[in-house]
Amino acid sequence: MGVDLPQLTMNKIVLERLKQHIIDSESIGLEEALDQALKDYSPRQIINTCLLQAMRTVGELYGSREIPLPSVIKSAETKKTALAYLETHMDKEEAEDIIQGKCLIATVEGDLHDLGKNLVDIILSSNGYKVINLGINQPIDNILKAYEEHQPDCIAMSGLLIKTMAVMKENLEIFNEKGITVPVILGGAALTPKFVEKDCKNTYKGQVVYGKNAFVDWHFMDKLMAAKAEDNWDDLKGFLDEETSPPPPLTLEEMGQMPFAEANQYKLYMNDSFVYTEESLAKESSAKKSVVIDTKRSHVVTLDVERPTPPFWGTQVLKDGDISIEDIYPYVDVQLLYVGRWRFRKLKDQSQEDYNEFLSTKAYGILEEWKEKVIADDLIHPAAIYGYFPCNAEGNTVYVYDPQDHNKLLTTFEFPRQRGGKRLCIADFYATKESGQIDVFPMQIVTAGEIGTTHAQKLFEADSYLDYHYYHGVAMQMADAIADWLHARIRKELGFGAEEPDNITDIMRQRYRGSRYSFGYPACPNMADQFKQMDLLDTSRIDVYMNESEHLLPEQSTTAFVAHHPVAKYFNT
């Protein structure tokens, strides 16, 4: 014979059951659990006492490395579903009343990356905040207009490119001019704590926060809104119950702009006993400006190597039936996809053996599912252009000639040289003008197609957060795989097929002849050189372009060139 539980206990069981739906990201039976809870609680009570607590538990589990990021995203998706259902039981005023706070987010002008920004949106919106997500490549006027319209509690700006760091500082200066003082969160892979804590805080009159990840943003918003509710926040001073931390130390260059007496006083203030003289300060601060460019060829790169003859001079376009998903798939770097893009990290108390088993079964199964979806729904549109250009080198410069007229110069590329060690420079890998030999400068550009961006955005806007996360990773990694596939084709066409690895691990470790370099990396850091490269390849033929911020469009695209010399490997300058 059953025992009737007190109503209070029964209600608690209902809420715990609902909470577990969110934590376990279980959508089956979710509406039934919500209906049961609505019999005794208002939508607002369910949200505040159950759903928000559930997401906080999820955040704690992630923070303690007990669940991976995809589990957090799936829980956020489940909670969003629950919120949408509860909103059907509320009027507009009630729905507005449950908002914890408002955050305006945008990727700054010139930057087209949106994954990090959208993750912030997912985490904040699933924790009760209204997020005004302006999207990518947002000019300051759009941000100002949205600020005036929505009056957010906080502004978050994202940027992945080095150049967008300057845009962020410019935006902060404009905020000052417009009298905006709300806290600003700055995030993105290009940013460093020093840049935010020093440069940006010294620029903006309000408070600036380094948004290392979406969870930092969320925790700051929680702390901010709690402080505002208790009158413990001032836009200019920050949290009123916290001591102001001292400013970060000045750099040598900054001290070089000060009279040497003031510089010495500053050094003493920072507890540094070294005393500058006017002469020593000037000497140190200008040391980096007097670097002599070294153009002497590295002694480790021999000239007496056989120069391959390409199968053709000029370029070829590959698309539609020229590249199949089955051809590309073996080149997918699954480790980078699973860990780097999907963020399946090793969990607390998980053995390495169990972790490897998880990746090879669960993560691999997800990839197989997406491979089938990509093929069935035509979700990747691979295209490429590659070609062979005659070239020579002199000093640190590579001279690229017309494929039809080897005496006609088309463009040049300048490369930096290592200051020590082997003193390598990419130009060393090509035949010199003095040798009288014409060498070959292979180039390539690949793309997974505009659909990589449009379909990802479609999934995000449909609140299909986990599918968005997985597909975005697949599209980005497929672009890299297309590049690896085409690179392998170039190596074989140049006659290095016998040296070709038979597995992706050896390919990633460069156990082949014919290294691939992309502008923006240490050995060839000048991103603007991509404009020359894209002109030579005429990339409009596959609808790939580069904007003024040197960002490739579509995002899932890469460019590269190849150096066939046996010594050519990756190196830093």
WOBELQUI-V83340 format. One line per field, one symbol per residue. phi: phi as a letter, one per 30 degrees, with the letter a starting at -180 (. if undefined). A space follows every 10 residues. Layout:
# WOBELQUI-V83340
phi: ???
This chain:
# WOBELQUI-V83340
phi: .dcddeeddd dddddddded edddhcddid dddddddddb bdedddddcb dddddddddd dddcicbdee dddddddddd ddddddddcb dedddddddd lbbcbaddej ccdbdddddd eeddddcjcd cccdjchcdd dddddddddc hddacbcbac cedddddddd ddddeeddid bddbccbkdd dbeddddcdd dddcddccbd deaddddddd dedddddddc hcbbedcidd ccdddddddd dddddddced dddddddddd icddcdcedd dddddceddc dddccddddd cdcdcdcdcd dacjbbcbah ddbcdddded cdddddddcd cdiddddeic dddddddddd cddddddddd dddeddchcb cdaabbabbd abbaiccccc cdecbdccdc abbcbdcedb idhdbedddc ddeddicccb cdbabbacjd dedddddddd ddiddddedd dedddddddd dddddddddd ddddjcedcd dcadddddci dacjdcbbdj cedbdddddd eddddddhdd dbhcbbdddi cdbdddbbca bbcdeeddbd acc
